[in-house]
Amino acid sequence: MTILAERECIPCKGDTPTLTGEQIAKFQPQVPEWSIENTHNLKRRFLFQDFRDALVFVNKAGELAEQQGHHPDICFGWGYAEFKVWTHAIDGLSESDFILAAKIDRL
């Protein structure tokens, strides 16, 4: 299997099927810190020493998301940043969600 973090997100159209449980299980080992919620989205919370460190990380992740054309929901505050990733066009998980999560893990 190719390394997800080295791939690029591919724009998804509304007719693309969501990933099956078997497909999700294939990708999940490459993003082990991310939880899978109801086979609908990926979620991960990152912890930091203070607000500034969380903000710096969120800004880096935001730039990455722009480069990839794939945008997570991000919530952050003092000492944490939480990401929720799914493909809005299909209202579920696609391969690009796992690619983005793997890339965020590398920041």
N, C-alpha and C positions, 0 to 999 in steps of 0.2 A: 504494500500500500504506500502511496506517496505521502510525504509529510505535509499535513494540512497547512501549517504556518508558511510554507514555501509556495503555496498556490495563491491565486487571485480570486476574489469574489466575482461571481458571474451574475449579471442582472437576471432576475427571475420574472417570468410573466405569470399572469393569473392562472394560466392553464397548466402550469407545472405542478405535478402532484407533490404533496408533502411527503417527507421521508417516512418509511415504514419503521416499525420497531426493530426489525432486523438491520436495516440501514443505520439507524441511530446507534445500535449496539456496536456496529463496525467503527463508527467515528468516535464514540465516546472515550475510548482509551487514550486518545490523543489530547483530550481536554479533561483530565480526571478531576480537576478542582471545580468544574462546572456541574451544577445540578441540572437535571432535566425535569421540567415541570409538566406533567400530563402529556408528554410527547408533543408539546406545543412550543416551548421556549427553553433556552438555556439561561442560567442565572449564576452569577458569581459575585461574592463580596470580597473586596481587597481591603486590607487594613494598613494604616499608615501612622506615623508618629504625630502628625498634626494636620491642620487644615491645608497649609501650603503644599505639603507633599501630596495630599489627595488631589488638590487642584492641578498640580503639575502633571500628575498621572492622567487625570481626566482630560486635560488639554492634549496630551500626547495621543490618547485613545481617540479623541475627537478628530484630530488630524488624520490618523490612520483610517477612521471610518469614512472621512471625506475622500481620501485617496482610493478606498475600496468601493465607494458608492453604496455602502451598506451601513445603516445607522442604528446603533443600539439605543435602548432607553437607558439613561444614566441618572443615578441619584447619588449625591455625595454630600458630605459634611465633614465635621471635625474628625479626622482619623479614619475615614472610610470612603470607599467608592463602590457602588453596586451597579452591576450591568445586567441587563435583560436583553437577550438577543432572539429574534425570530424574524421570519420573512413576512412582512405585512401583506404583500401582494397575494400570498396563498394562505395567510392566517395560520401559519405553522412553521415547522422546521424544514430548512433546505440545507444542502451541502455548504452553501456560503455562510450559514450561521456558524457552523463548526470551523470553517476557515477563519472567520473573523475572531472567534473566541480563541483559537490557537495563536493568532497574530497578537491579540491583546495580551495573552500570557507571556509573550516574548518581550514586551515593553520593559 
